[in-house]
Amino acid sequence: MTYTAMKTLSVDYRLERWTGTAWVTFKMSSNNATNTNLLNATSDWTVMPGYYYRVTSIHTAYDGSTTETSKHVSGTVLF
């Protein structure tokens, strides 16, 4: 969510699984919206039990002249 309507809002996100030595991409998705201040993105993914997972996401807002990007990493969950 932004304070004012953006020309474009987008999010690229991935579900990552811990292999024991590194985080690897298990699933990925993206979503975008135009001329809005709110972007909703959901995914329904099936995971393999016995692994640790996390979600990393890159959020981008473009107002027509300036682009702002931020990266977020969720907490780790064992399924």
Summary of the structure (lengths in Angstrom):
residues: 79
radius of gyration: 14.7
end to end distance: 29.6
largest distance: 45.6
contacts: 184
relative contact order: 0.32
helix: 0%
strand: 59%
